[in-house]
Amino acid sequence: MPTLTPMPGPTATPQPALALTPTAGPTATLTALPLVMPGVQVTVSGTGGQQLSLRAGPGQSQARLRILTEGTRLLVLDGPEAGDGYQWWKVRTDDGVEGWVAGDWLTPVSP
């Protein structure tokens, strides 16, 4: 029977096993945050009293169709479209007027 001779070379160094120890205390629960996307209801918020312009297209140079006050509820129809440093969303007001708003001042309505 042939004899096997070990070849010189690197040898594995045993590593200590990691032990997981349960900790006492509250556990975190992950919840999905609602996102602005087509089909989602949003409200105008965070304008600091300045209100939000509903525009004919995605951009500040587009015609202003209406001024939306804080708390106005909208349905997101399309978007986002980038323009003038904002993400613009096409929305519909409760009375059926459609236009575009900058997304920085939209908050999704929780279901």
C-alpha distances in whole Angstrom, upper triangle without the diagonal:
4,7,10,13,16,19,22,25,27,26,28,31,31,35,37,38,42,44,47,50,53,56,59,62,63,61,62,63,62,65,66,69,71,71,74,73,75,76,76,80,80,83,85,84,84,86,88,91,91,90,88,89,89,89,89,86,83,84,87,89,89,92,93,93,94,93,91,91,89,88,88,86,84,82,79,79,77,76,75,76,76,79,81,78,78,76,79,79,81,83,86,88,90,93,91,91,88,87,84,84,81,78,79,81,80,78,77,78,76,76
4,7,10,13,15,19,21,24,23,26,28,30,33,36,37,40,43,46,49,52,55,58,61,62,60,61,61,61,64,64,67,70,69,72,71,73,75,75,78,79,81,83,82,82,84,86,89,89,88,86,87,87,87,87,83,80,82,85,87,87,90,91,91,92,91,89,90,87,86,87,84,83,80,78,78,76,74,73,74,74,77,79,76,76,74,77,77,80,81,84,87,88,91,89,89,86,85,82,82,79,76,77,79,78,77,75,77,75,75
4,6,10,13,16,19,21,20,23,25,27,30,33,34,38,40,43,46,49,53,56,59,60,58,59,60,59,62,63,66,68,68,71,70,73,74,74,77,77,80,81,80,80,83,84,88,87,87,85,86,86,85,86,83,79,81,83,86,86,89,89,90,91,90,88,88,86,84,85,83,82,79,77,77,75,73,72,73,72,76,77,74,74,73,76,76,79,80,83,86,87,90,88,88,85,84,81,80,78,75,75,78,77,75,74,76,74,74
4,6,9,13,15,17,17,19,22,23,27,30,31,35,37,40,43,46,50,53,56,57,55,55,56,56,59,60,62,65,65,67,67,69,71,70,74,74,76,78,77,76,79,81,84,84,83,81,82,82,82,82,79,76,77,80,82,82,86,86,87,87,86,84,84,82,81,82,80,78,76,73,74,71,69,68,69,69,72,73,71,71,69,72,72,75,77,80,82,84,87,85,85,82,80,78,77,74,71,71,74,73,72,70,72,70,70
4,6,9,12,15,15,18,20,22,26,29,30,34,37,40,43,46,49,53,55,57,55,55,56,56,59,60,62,65,64,67,67,69,71,71,74,74,76,77,76,75,78,80,83,83,83,81,82,82,81,82,79,75,76,79,81,82,85,85,86,87,86,84,84,81,81,81,80,78,76,73,74,71,69,68,69,68,71,73,70,70,69,72,72,75,77,80,82,84,87,85,85,82,80,77,76,74,71,71,74,73,71,70,72,70,71
4,6,9,11,11,14,17,19,22,25,27,31,33,37,40,43,46,49,52,53,51,52,53,53,56,56,59,61,61,64,64,66,68,67,70,70,73,74,73,72,75,76,80,79,79,77,78,78,78,79,75,72,73,75,78,78,82,82,83,83,82,80,81,78,77,78,76,75,73,70,71,68,66,65,66,65,68,69,66,67,65,68,69,72,74,77,79,81,84,82,82,79,77,74,73,70,68,67,70,69,68,67,69,67,67
4,6,9,10,14,17,19,22,26,28,31,34,37,40,44,46,50,52,54,51,52,53,52,55,56,58,61,60,63,63,65,67,67,70,69,72,73,71,71,73,75,78,78,78,76,77,77,76,77,74,70,71,73,76,76,80,80,81,82,81,79,79,77,76,77,75,74,72,69,69,67,64,63,64,63,66,67,64,65,63,67,67,70,72,75,78,80,83,81,80,77,75,72,71,69,66,66,69,68,67,66,68,66,67
4,7,9,12,15,18,21,25,27,30,33,36,39,43,45,49,51,53,50,51,52,52,55,55,57,60,59,62,62,65,67,66,69,69,71,72,70,69,72,73,77,76,76,74,76,76,75,76,73,69,70,72,74,75,79,79,80,81,80,78,78,75,75,76,74,73,71,68,69,66,64,62,63,62,65,66,63,63,62,66,67,70,72,75,77,79,82,80,80,77,75,72,70,67,65,64,67,67,66,65,67,66,67
4,6,10,13,16,19,22,24,27,31,34,37,40,42,46,48,50,47,47,49,48,51,52,54,56,56,58,58,61,63,63,65,65,67,68,66,65,68,69,73,72,72,71,72,72,72,73,69,66,66,68,71,72,75,75,77,77,76,74,74,72,71,72,71,69,68,65,65,63,60,59,60,58,61,62,59,60,59,62,63,66,68,71,74,75,79,77,76,73,71,68,67,64,61,61,64,63,62,61,64,62,63
4,7,9,13,15,19,21,24,27,30,33,36,39,42,45,46,44,44,45,45,48,48,50,53,53,55,56,58,60,60,62,62,64,65,63,62,65,66,70,69,69,68,69,69,69,70,67,63,64,66,68,69,73,73,74,74,73,71,71,69,68,69,68,66,65,62,63,60,58,56,57,56,59,60,56,57,56,59,60,63,65,68,71,72,76,74,73,70,68,65,64,61,58,58,61,60,59,58,61,59,60
4,6,9,12,16,18,21,24,28,31,34,36,40,43,44,42,42,44,44,47,48,50,53,52,55,56,58,60,59,62,62,64,65,63,62,65,66,70,69,69,68,69,69,70,71,67,64,65,67,69,70,73,73,74,74,73,71,71,68,68,69,67,66,65,62,63,61,58,56,58,57,59,60,57,58,57,60,61,64,65,68,71,72,75,74,74,70,69,66,64,61,58,58,61,60,59,58,60,58,59
4,6,9,13,15,18,21,24,27,30,33,37,39,40,38,39,40,40,43,44,47,49,49,52,53,56,57,56,59,59,61,62,60,59,62,63,67,67,67,65,67,67,67,68,65,61,62,64,67,68,71,71,72,72,70,68,68,65,65,66,64,63,62,59,60,58,55,54,55,54,57,58,55,55,54,57,58,61,62,66,68,69,72,71,71,68,66,63,61,59,56,55,58,57,56,55,57,55,56
4,6,10,12,15,19,22,25,28,31,34,37,38,37,37,39,39,43,44,46,49,49,52,53,56,57,56,59,58,60,61,59,58,61,62,66,66,66,64,66,67,67,68,65,62,62,64,67,68,71,71,72,71,70,68,67,64,64,65,64,63,62,59,60,58,56,54,56,55,57,58,55,55,54,57,58,61,62,66,67,69,72,71,71,68,66,63,61,58,55,55,57,56,55,54,56,54,55
4,7,9,12,15,19,22,25,28,31,34,36,34,35,37,37,41,42,44,47,48,51,52,55,56,55,57,57,59,60,58,57,60,61,65,65,65,64,66,66,66,68,65,61,62,64,67,68,71,70,71,71,69,66,66,63,62,64,62,62,60,58,59,57,55,53,55,54,57,58,55,55,54,57,57,60,62,64,66,68,71,70,70,67,65,62,61,58,55,54,56,55,54,53,55,52,53
4,6,9,12,16,18,22,24,28,30,32,30,31,33,34,37,39,41,44,45,48,49,52,53,52,54,53,55,56,54,53,57,58,61,61,61,60,62,63,63,65,62,58,59,61,64,65,67,67,68,67,66,63,63,60,59,60,59,58,57,55,56,54,52,51,52,52,54,55,52,51,50,54,54,57,58,61,63,64,68,67,67,64,62,59,57,55,51,50,53,52,50,49,51,49,50
4,6,9,13,15,19,21,25,27,29,28,29,31,32,36,37,40,43,44,47,48,51,52,51,53,53,54,55,53,52,56,57,60,61,61,60,62,62,63,65,62,58,59,61,64,65,68,67,68,67,65,62,62,59,58,59,58,58,56,54,56,54,52,51,53,52,55,56,52,52,50,54,54,57,58,61,62,63,67,66,66,64,62,59,57,54,51,50,52,51,49,48,50,48,49
4,6,10,13,16,19,22,25,27,25,26,29,29,33,35,37,41,41,45,46,49,50,48,50,50,52,53,51,51,54,55,58,59,59,58,60,60,61,63,60,57,58,59,63,63,66,65,65,65,63,60,60,56,55,57,55,55,54,52,54,52,50,49,51,50,53,54,51,50,49,52,52,55,56,58,60,61,64,63,64,61,60,57,55,52,49,48,50,49,47,46,47,45,46
4,7,10,13,15,19,22,23,22,23,25,26,30,31,34,37,38,42,43,46,47,45,47,47,48,50,48,47,50,51,55,56,55,54,57,57,58,60,57,54,55,56,60,60,63,62,62,61,60,57,56,53,52,54,52,52,51,49,51,49,47,46,48,48,51,51,48,47,46,49,49,52,53,55,57,58,61,60,61,58,57,54,52,49,46,45,47,46,43,43,44,41,42
4,6,10,12,16,19,21,19,21,24,25,29,31,33,37,38,42,43,46,47,45,47,46,48,49,47,47,50,51,54,56,55,54,57,57,59,60,58,55,56,57,61,61,63,62,63,61,60,57,56,52,51,53,52,52,51,49,51,50,48,47,49,49,52,53,49,48,47,50,49,52,53,55,56,57,61,60,61,58,57,54,52,50,46,45,47,46,43,42,43,40,41
4,7,9,13,16,17,16,18,20,21,25,27,30,34,35,39,40,43,44,42,43,43,45,46,44,44,47,48,51,52,52,51,54,54,56,58,55,52,53,55,58,58,61,59,60,58,56,53,53,49,48,50,48,48,47,46,48,47,45,44,47,46,49,50,47,45,44,47,47,49,50,52,53,54,57,57,57,55,54,52,49,47,43,42,44,43,40,39,40,37,38
4,6,10,13,15,14,17,19,21,25,28,30,34,36,39,41,44,44,42,44,43,45,46,44,44,47,48,51,52,52,52,54,55,56,58,56,53,54,56,59,59,61,60,60,59,57,53,52,49,47,50,48,48,48,46,49,48,47,45,48,48,51,51,48,46,45,48,47,50,50,53,53,54,58,57,58,56,55,52,50,48,44,43,44,43,40,39,40,37,38
4,7,10,12,11,14,16,19,22,25,28,32,34,37,39,42,42,40,41,41,42,44,42,41,45,46,49,50,50,49,52,52,54,56,54,51,53,54,57,57,59,58,58,56,54,51,50,46,45,47,45,46,45,44,47,46,45,44,47,46,49,50,47,45,44,46,46,48,48,50,51,51,55,55,55,54,53,50,48,46,42,41,42,41,38,36,37,34,35
4,7,9,9,12,15,18,22,25,27,31,33,36,38,42,42,39,40,39,40,42,40,39,43,43,46,48,48,48,51,51,53,55,53,50,51,52,56,56,58,56,56,55,52,49,48,44,43,45,44,45,44,43,46,46,44,43,46,46,48,49,45,44,43,45,45,47,47,49,49,50,53,54,54,53,52,49,47,44,41,39,40,39,36,35,35,32,34
4,7,9,12,15,18,21,25,27,30,33,37,39,42,41,39,39,39,40,41,39,38,42,42,45,47,47,47,50,51,53,55,54,51,52,53,56,56,58,56,56,54,52,48,47,43,42,44,43,44,44,43,46,46,45,44,47,47,49,50,46,44,43,45,45,48,47,49,49,49,53,53,54,52,52,49,47,45,41,39,40,39,35,35,35,32,33
4,6,10,13,16,19,22,24,28,30,34,36,39,39,36,36,36,36,38,35,35,39,39,42,44,44,44,47,48,50,52,51,48,49,50,54,54,55,53,53,51,48,45,43,40,38,41,40,41,41,40,43,43,42,41,44,44,46,47,43,42,40,43,42,45,44,46,46,46,49,50,50,49,49,46,44,42,38,36,37,36,32,32,31,28,30
4,7,9,13,15,19,21,24,27,30,33,36,35,32,33,32,33,34,32,32,36,36,39,41,40,41,44,44,47,49,48,45,46,47,51,50,52,50,49,47,45,42,40,36,35,37,36,37,37,37,40,40,39,38,41,41,44,44,41,39,37,39,39,41,40,42,42,42,46,46,47,46,45,43,40,38,35,33,34,32,29,28,28,25,26
4,6,10,13,16,18,22,25,28,30,33,33,30,31,30,32,33,31,31,35,36,39,40,40,40,42,43,45,47,46,43,44,45,49,49,50,48,48,46,44,41,39,36,34,36,35,36,35,35,37,38,37,35,39,39,42,42,39,37,35,37,37,39,38,40,40,41,44,45,45,44,43,41,39,37,33,32,32,31,27,26,26,23,24
4,6,10,13,15,18,21,25,27,30,30,27,28,27,28,30,28,28,32,33,36,37,36,36,39,39,41,44,42,39,40,42,45,45,47,45,45,43,41,37,36,33,31,33,32,32,32,31,34,34,33,32,35,35,38,39,35,33,32,34,33,36,35,37,37,37,41,41,42,40,40,37,35,33,29,28,29,27,24,23,23,20,22
4,6,10,12,16,18,22,24,27,26,24,25,24,26,28,26,27,31,32,35,36,35,34,37,37,39,41,40,37,39,40,44,43,45,43,42,41,39,35,34,31,29,31,29,30,29,28,31,31,30,30,33,34,36,37,34,32,30,32,31,33,32,34,34,35,38,38,39,38,37,35,33,31,28,27,27,25,22,20,20,17,18
4,7,9,13,15,19,21,24,23,21,22,22,24,26,25,25,29,30,33,34,33,32,35,34,36,38,37,34,36,37,41,40,42,40,40,38,36,33,32,29,27,29,27,27,26,25,28,28,27,26,30,30,33,34,31,29,27,28,27,30,29,31,32,32,36,36,37,35,34,32,30,28,25,24,25,23,20,18,18,16,17
4,6,9,12,16,18,21,20,17,19,19,21,23,22,23,26,28,30,32,30,29,32,31,33,35,34,31,33,35,38,37,39,37,36,35,33,30,29,26,24,26,23,24,23,22,25,25,24,24,27,28,31,32,30,27,25,26,25,27,26,28,28,29,33,32,33,31,31,29,27,26,22,22,22,20,17,15,15,12,13
4,6,9,13,14,17,17,14,16,16,18,21,20,21,25,27,29,30,28,27,29,28,30,32,30,28,30,32,35,34,36,34,34,32,31,28,27,25,23,24,21,21,20,19,21,21,21,20,24,25,28,29,27,24,21,23,21,23,23,25,26,26,30,29,30,28,28,26,24,23,19,19,20,17,14,12,13,11,12
4,6,10,12,15,15,12,13,13,15,17,16,18,21,23,25,26,24,23,26,25,27,29,28,25,27,28,32,31,32,31,30,29,27,24,24,21,19,20,18,18,17,16,19,19,19,18,21,22,25,26,24,21,19,20,18,21,20,22,23,24,27,27,27,26,25,23,21,20,16,16,16,14,11,9,10,9,11
4,7,9,12,12,9,10,10,12,15,15,17,20,22,24,25,23,21,23,22,24,26,25,23,25,26,30,28,30,28,27,26,25,22,22,19,17,18,15,15,14,13,16,16,16,16,19,21,23,25,23,19,17,17,16,18,17,19,20,20,24,23,24,22,22,20,18,18,14,15,15,11,9,6,8,7,9
4,6,9,10,8,10,9,12,14,15,16,19,22,24,23,21,19,21,20,22,23,22,19,21,23,27,25,27,25,25,24,23,20,21,19,17,17,15,14,13,11,13,13,12,12,16,17,20,22,20,16,13,14,12,15,14,17,18,20,23,22,22,20,19,17,16,15,11,12,13,10,8,6,9,10,11
4,7,9,6,8,7,10,12,13,15,17,20,22,21,19,16,18,16,18,20,18,16,18,20,23,22,23,22,21,21,20,17,19,17,16,15,13,11,10,7,10,10,9,9,13,14,17,19,17,14,11,11,9,11,11,14,15,17,20,19,19,16,16,13,12,11,8,10,11,8,7,6,9,11,13
4,6,6,9,9,13,15,16,19,20,24,25,24,21,18,19,17,18,19,17,15,18,21,23,22,23,22,22,22,22,19,21,20,18,17,14,12,9,6,8,7,7,8,12,14,17,20,18,15,11,11,8,10,10,13,15,17,20,18,18,16,15,13,13,13,10,13,14,11,11,9,12,13,14
4,6,9,10,14,16,18,21,22,25,26,25,22,19,19,17,17,18,16,15,18,21,23,21,22,22,20,21,21,19,21,21,19,17,14,11,8,5,5,5,7,9,12,15,18,21,20,17,13,12,8,8,9,11,14,16,18,16,16,13,13,13,13,14,12,16,16,13,13,11,13,15,15
4,7,10,13,16,18,21,23,26,27,26,23,20,20,18,19,19,19,18,21,24,26,24,24,23,21,21,22,19,21,20,18,16,13,10,6,5,6,8,11,13,16,19,21,24,24,20,17,15,11,11,9,10,13,14,17,15,16,14,15,15,15,17,15,18,17,14,14,11,11,13,12
4,6,10,13,15,18,20,23,24,24,21,18,19,17,19,20,19,18,21,23,26,24,24,23,21,21,21,18,19,18,15,14,11,9,6,6,8,10,12,13,16,19,21,24,23,19,16,14,11,11,10,11,13,13,17,15,16,15,15,15,14,15,13,15,15,11,10,7,8,9,9
4,7,10,13,16,18,21,21,21,18,16,18,16,18,20,20,19,21,23,26,23,24,21,20,19,18,15,16,15,12,10,7,6,5,6,10,12,14,15,18,20,22,24,23,19,17,15,12,12,9,10,10,11,14,14,15,14,15,14,14,15,13,15,13,10,9,6,6,8,9
4,7,9,12,14,17,18,18,15,13,15,14,17,19,19,17,19,20,23,22,22,20,18,17,16,12,13,11,9,8,6,5,6,7,11,13,14,14,17,19,20,22,21,17,15,13,11,12,9,10,10,11,15,15,15,14,14,13,11,12,10,12,10,6,5,4,5,9,11
4,6,10,11,14,14,15,12,11,13,13,16,19,19,18,20,20,23,21,21,19,17,15,13,10,10,8,5,5,4,6,9,10,14,16,16,16,19,20,21,22,21,17,16,14,12,13,11,11,10,11,14,15,15,15,15,14,11,12,10,11,8,6,5,6,7,10,13
4,7,8,11,11,11,8,7,10,11,14,17,18,17,17,17,20,19,19,16,16,13,11,7,7,5,5,5,7,8,11,12,15,16,16,16,18,19,19,19,18,15,15,13,12,13,11,12,11,13,15,16,15,15,14,13,10,10,9,9,6,5,6,9,10,14,16
4,6,8,9,10,9,9,12,14,17,20,20,19,19,19,22,21,22,19,19,16,13,10,8,5,6,8,10,11,14,15,18,19,19,18,20,20,20,20,19,16,15,15,15,16,15,16,15,16,19,20,19,18,17,15,12,11,10,9,5,6,6,10,11,14,17
4,5,8,9,9,10,13,15,18,22,22,20,19,18,22,22,22,20,20,18,15,12,10,7,9,12,14,15,18,18,21,21,20,19,21,20,20,19,17,15,16,16,16,19,18,19,18,20,22,23,22,21,19,17,13,12,11,8,6,8,9,13,14,17,20
4,5,5,5,7,11,13,16,20,20,18,17,16,19,19,20,17,18,15,12,10,8,7,10,11,14,15,18,18,21,22,21,19,20,20,19,18,17,14,16,15,16,18,17,19,17,20,21,22,20,20,18,16,12,11,11,9,6,9,11,15,17,20,23
4,5,7,10,14,17,19,23,23,22,21,19,22,22,22,19,20,18,14,12,10,8,12,14,17,18,22,22,25,25,24,23,24,23,22,20,19,18,19,19,20,22,21,22,20,22,24,25,24,23,21,20,16,15,15,12,10,13,14,18,19,22,25
4,6,9,12,15,18,22,23,22,21,19,21,22,21,18,19,15,12,10,8,7,11,13,16,18,21,22,25,26,25,24,25,24,23,21,21,19,21,20,21,22,20,21,19,21,22,24,22,22,21,19,16,16,16,14,11,14,16,19,20,23,26
4,7,9,13,15,19,20,19,17,15,18,18,18,15,16,13,10,9,8,9,12,13,16,18,21,21,24,24,23,22,22,22,20,18,18,17,18,18,19,20,19,20,18,21,22,23,20,21,18,17,14,13,15,13,11,14,16,20,21,24,27
4,7,10,13,17,18,17,16,14,17,17,16,12,13,10,6,6,5,6,10,10,13,14,17,18,20,21,21,20,21,20,19,18,18,16,17,16,16,17,16,16,15,17,18,19,17,17,15,14,11,11,13,12,9,11,14,17,18,22,24
4,7,9,13,14,13,13,11,14,14,13,10,11,8,6,5,7,8,11,10,12,12,15,15,17,18,17,17,17,17,16,15,16,13,14,12,12,13,12,14,13,15,17,17,14,14,12,10,7,8,10,10,8,10,13,16,17,21,24
4,6,10,11,11,10,9,11,10,9,6,7,6,5,6,9,11,13,12,14,13,15,15,17,17,16,16,16,16,14,14,15,13,14,11,12,12,12,13,12,16,16,16,13,12,9,8,6,8,11,12,10,12,15,18,20,23,26
4,7,9,10,10,10,12,9,9,6,5,5,6,7,10,13,14,11,12,11,13,12,13,14,14,15,14,16,14,15,16,14,13,10,10,9,9,10,9,13,13,12,9,8,6,5,5,9,11,13,12,12,15,17,19,22,24
4,5,7,8,8,9,6,5,4,5,7,9,10,14,16,18,15,16,14,15,14,14,14,14,14,13,14,12,13,15,13,13,10,10,9,10,11,12,16,16,14,10,9,5,5,6,9,12,15,14,15,18,20,22,25,27
4,7,9,10,9,6,5,6,6,9,12,14,17,20,21,18,18,15,16,15,14,13,14,15,13,15,13,15,17,15,15,11,11,9,11,12,13,17,16,14,10,8,5,6,9,12,15,18,17,17,21,22,24,27,29
4,6,8,9,5,7,9,10,12,14,15,19,21,22,19,19,16,16,14,13,12,11,12,10,11,10,12,14,13,12,9,9,8,11,13,15,19,19,16,13,10,7,6,8,10,13,16,17,17,20,21,24,27,28
4,7,9,7,10,11,12,14,15,16,19,20,21,19,19,16,16,13,13,11,9,9,7,7,6,9,11,9,8,5,7,8,11,14,16,20,20,18,15,12,8,6,7,8,11,13,14,15,18,19,22,25,27
4,5,6,9,10,12,14,15,16,19,20,22,20,21,18,19,16,16,14,13,12,9,8,5,6,9,8,9,7,10,11,14,17,18,22,23,21,17,15,11,8,8,8,12,13,15,16,20,21,24,27,30
4,5,8,9,12,13,13,15,17,19,21,20,21,19,20,19,19,18,16,15,12,11,8,7,10,9,11,10,13,14,16,18,19,23,23,22,18,16,12,10,9,9,13,13,14,16,20,22,25,29,31
4,7,9,12,14,15,17,20,22,24,22,24,22,23,21,21,19,18,17,14,13,10,9,13,13,14,13,15,16,18,20,21,24,24,23,19,17,13,12,12,12,16,17,18,20,24,26,28,32,34
4,6,9,12,13,16,19,21,23,21,22,19,20,18,18,17,16,16,13,13,11,11,14,13,14,12,13,13,15,17,18,22,21,19,15,13,10,9,11,12,16,17,18,19,23,24,27,30,32
4,6,9,11,14,18,20,22,20,21,19,20,19,19,18,18,18,16,17,14,14,17,16,17,14,15,14,15,16,17,20,19,18,14,13,10,10,12,14,17,19,19,20,23,25,27,31,32
4,6,8,11,14,17,19,16,18,16,18,18,18,18,18,18,17,18,15,15,18,16,17,14,14,13,14,14,14,18,17,16,12,12,9,9,10,12,16,17,16,17,21,23,25,28,30
4,7,10,13,16,18,15,16,14,16,16,17,17,18,19,18,19,18,18,20,18,18,15,14,13,12,12,11,14,13,12,9,9,7,9,10,14,17,18,17,17,21,22,23,27,29
4,6,10,13,15,12,14,13,15,16,17,18,19,20,19,21,19,19,21,18,19,15,15,14,12,12,10,13,12,12,9,10,9,10,10,13,16,17,15,16,19,21,21,25,27
4,7,10,12,10,13,13,16,17,18,20,20,20,20,21,19,19,20,18,18,15,15,15,13,13,11,14,14,14,12,13,11,11,10,12,15,15,13,14,17,19,20,24,26
4,7,8,6,9,10,13,14,17,18,19,19,20,20,20,19,20,17,17,15,14,14,12,12,9,11,12,13,11,12,11,11,9,12,13,14,11,11,14,16,16,20,22
4,6,6,9,11,15,17,19,21,21,21,22,23,22,22,22,19,19,17,17,17,15,14,12,13,14,16,15,16,15,15,12,14,14,14,11,12,13,16,16,20,22
4,6,9,11,15,16,20,21,21,21,22,23,23,22,22,19,19,18,17,18,15,16,13,14,16,18,17,18,17,16,13,14,14,13,9,10,11,13,14,17,20
4,6,9,13,15,18,20,21,21,23,24,24,24,23,20,20,18,17,17,14,14,12,12,15,17,16,17,17,17,14,15,14,14,10,10,9,11,11,14,16
4,7,10,13,16,18,19,19,21,23,23,23,23,20,19,17,15,15,11,11,8,9,11,13,13,13,14,14,12,14,14,14,11,10,10,12,11,15,17
4,7,10,13,16,17,18,20,22,23,24,24,20,18,16,14,13,10,9,7,7,10,12,12,13,13,14,12,14,13,15,12,9,10,10,9,12,14
4,6,9,12,14,15,17,19,20,22,22,18,16,13,10,10,6,6,5,7,10,10,10,9,10,11,10,13,12,14,12,9,10,9,10,13,14
4,6,9,12,13,16,19,20,22,22,19,16,13,10,9,5,5,7,8,11,10,10,9,11,11,11,14,12,15,14,11,11,10,10,13,13
4,6,8,10,13,16,17,20,19,16,13,10,7,6,4,7,9,11,14,12,12,10,10,9,10,12,10,14,13,10,11,10,11,14,15
4,7,10,12,15,17,20,20,17,14,11,7,5,5,7,11,13,14,12,12,9,9,10,11,13,13,16,16,13,15,13,15,17,17
4,7,9,12,15,18,18,15,11,9,6,5,7,10,13,16,18,15,14,11,10,9,11,12,12,15,16,14,16,14,17,19,19
3,5,9,11,15,15,12,8,6,5,6,9,12,16,19,20,18,16,13,11,9,10,10,10,13,15,13,15,14,17,20,21
4,7,10,13,12,9,6,5,5,8,11,14,17,20,22,20,18,15,13,10,10,9,8,11,13,12,14,14,18,20,21
4,7,10,10,8,6,5,7,9,12,16,19,22,24,21,19,15,13,9,10,9,10,13,15,15,17,18,21,24,25
4,7,7,6,5,6,9,12,15,19,21,25,26,24,21,18,15,11,11,9,10,12,15,15,18,19,23,25,27
4,5,6,7,7,11,13,16,19,21,25,26,24,21,18,15,11,11,9,11,12,15,16,20,21,24,27,29
4,6,8,9,13,15,18,21,23,27,28,26,23,20,16,13,12,10,12,12,15,17,20,22,26,29,31
4,7,9,13,16,19,22,24,27,29,27,24,21,18,14,12,9,11,10,13,15,18,21,24,27,30
4,6,10,13,15,19,20,24,25,24,21,18,15,11,9,6,7,7,10,12,15,17,21,23,26
4,7,10,13,16,18,22,24,22,20,17,14,10,8,6,5,7,10,11,14,15,18,21,23
4,7,9,13,15,19,20,18,16,13,10,6,5,4,6,9,10,10,13,15,18,21,23
4,6,10,12,16,18,15,14,10,8,5,5,6,6,10,11,9,12,12,15,18,20
4,7,10,14,15,12,11,7,5,4,7,9,10,13,13,12,14,14,16,19,20
4,7,10,12,9,8,6,6,6,7,10,10,14,13,11,13,12,14,17,18
4,7,8,6,5,4,7,9,10,13,14,17,15,13,15,14,15,18,18
4,5,5,5,7,9,11,11,14,15,17,15,13,15,14,14,18,18
4,6,8,10,12,14,15,18,18,20,17,15,16,15,14,17,17
4,6,9,12,15,16,20,20,23,20,18,19,19,18,21,21
4,6,10,13,15,18,19,22,20,18,19,19,18,22,21
4,7,10,12,16,17,20,18,17,19,19,19,23,23
4,7,10,14,15,18,17,15,18,18,19,22,23
4,7,11,12,16,15,14,17,17,19,23,24
4,7,9,12,12,12,15,16,18,22,23
4,6,9,8,9,12,14,16,20,22
4,6,7,8,11,14,17,20,22
4,5,5,8,10,14,17,19
4,6,8,11,15,17,20
4,7,10,13,16,19
4,7,9,13,15
4,6,9,12
4,6,9
4,6
4
